Amino acid sequence: MQETGSEALEHFAVWLLERGRRSDAVAAVENIPQPYFSEKSEAFGHAFHTAQAGYLIGRMTRFVRFYSKQMFQELGYSNSDEFGLLAAIDARGKRTKKSIILDQLQELTTGMDMLRRMVNQGWITETVNKSDKREKLLSITEAGRMQLFATYRRLTEIPDVLADLPDDERQELVRLLDKLDRFHTRNYNAQLGLLNEN
């Protein structure tokens, strides 16, 4: 009988925990403290639910990419991340390249390549930042706005990743994801600040 994704994940978590267990004799010889908690403990349940949530969120991301890949190609994007950058530039007004790339959780070199391509497509323009002439500010062009409108129209044609969830469940899901996003955005920005200082 084939395991479901949830059962397979649970077996993997149990295997991972079991693998970490060693006999006291081996641990004493190697002088290595051994992490251990019972499968029935609160710690196990917490770790399992975190792993399961990460697994499912990752799968939802892959489903969205699968459903939208052909559409983005037909509209002239190299990938869905390009659309994310273009939408962010439109929503946030004039911003520096670095700030818009980091805001979208992109690697700088990859983000710069995508922005360069969008400039060549005529979707965005660069202007010198008057307050810091070393920087360039990005803004969307009329062609870029038309590209976004065309994309938003086509997005209504792909399968709804939230399937048949009723409105109250959709709202609760969005509320929880927004809460997680705010938490991780604070951590991400704090870590970037530390990285930029070094």
Secondary structure, DSSP 8 states (H G I E B T S, - for coil): ----HHHHHHHHHHHHHHHH---HHHHHHHT-------TTSHHHHHHHHHHHHHHHHHHHHHHHHHHHHHHHHHTT-SSHHHHHHHHHHHHH-SEEHHHHHHHTT--HHHHHHHHHHHHHHTSEEEEEETTEEEEEEEEE-HHHHHHHHHHHHHHTTS--TTTT--HHHHHHHHHHHHHHHHHHHHHHHHHHHHHHH-
